[in-house]
Amino acid sequence: MPGLGLAFRTGIELVSALAVGVGIGFLLDKWLDTTPWFLLVFFFLGAAAGFLNVYRAASGIGLAPGYKTPPEGNAEQADEQKNGPA
């Protein structure tokens, strides 16, 4: 993935995770009248989810469903991880 595409993806994933977390927290606070507790909790959960998504995108985890980049230069070990010991 080109550098600019990866930069846009990481930025969008971080901001969208925060927005979803803040939105859920805000709506729960309005519904349950507990301002600002759910907003704070879901802000931090959204931030954690955003950083996890950025880490996965930067390390190449999650490029496709069920795909993880095998260790470099050791195809036999990667095959064992995938299929179990021979």
N, C-alpha and C positions, 0 to 999 in steps of 0.2 A: 504494500500500500504506500503510495507516495507520501512524503512528509506532510504536505499541506492537507491531504485528506485525513491523515491520522490526527493532525492538530485540530481540525474541525470536528472530527468524531469525538475526541476526548473532551473538548469544550462543550459540545452539545450534550453529551452524556452526563457530564458533571452538573450542568445547569438544569437539565430536565429532571434528574434525580432529586435535586434540591427543590425544584418547583413542585414536584409530586408530593414530596414529604411535607413541605410547608402547606400545600393545599389540603392534604388530608388532616394535618394538625389543626388548621384554621377551621375546617368544617366540623371536626369533632368538638372543638372548643365552642363553636356557635351552638351546636346541637345540645351539648351537655352542660353548657355555661360554666366552663372550667378555665377560663382565660388566665394565663397563657400557657398552661402546663402541657397540653397535647401539642401545641405549636412548637414548643421547645423540644419535646421528645422526638417528634417527627422531623424537625429540622436536623437534629443530629443523626437520626436514622437515615434520612435522605442524603446527608453529607457522607456518611459511611458507605452507603450504596453507590454514590457517585465516585468515590475514591476507589472502591472495589472494581467498578466498571472501567475506570481509567487504567487501573493496574492490569486488568485482563486484556484490554485493548493494546496496551503497550508491550505486554509480554507475549502476545500472540495467542492467548487462550481464548477459545470461543470464536474462532474464525468461521467455523461451520458446526452444525450440530454433531456432537460426539467427537469432535476433532481436537487433538492437542498436539502441538509440535513435538516430535520425538527428540530425544537428546542427540546432539550433533555427533556424527561419526560412530554411533553405536546402535546400528539397526537391530542387532540380535537382542539387546536389552529392551529396546522399544517393542519388538515383536513379543517378548515374554510378558511385558506389561499389558499388551493388548490381548493376547491369547492365553496367558498363563504359562507355567513352566512346561517344557516338553517332556 
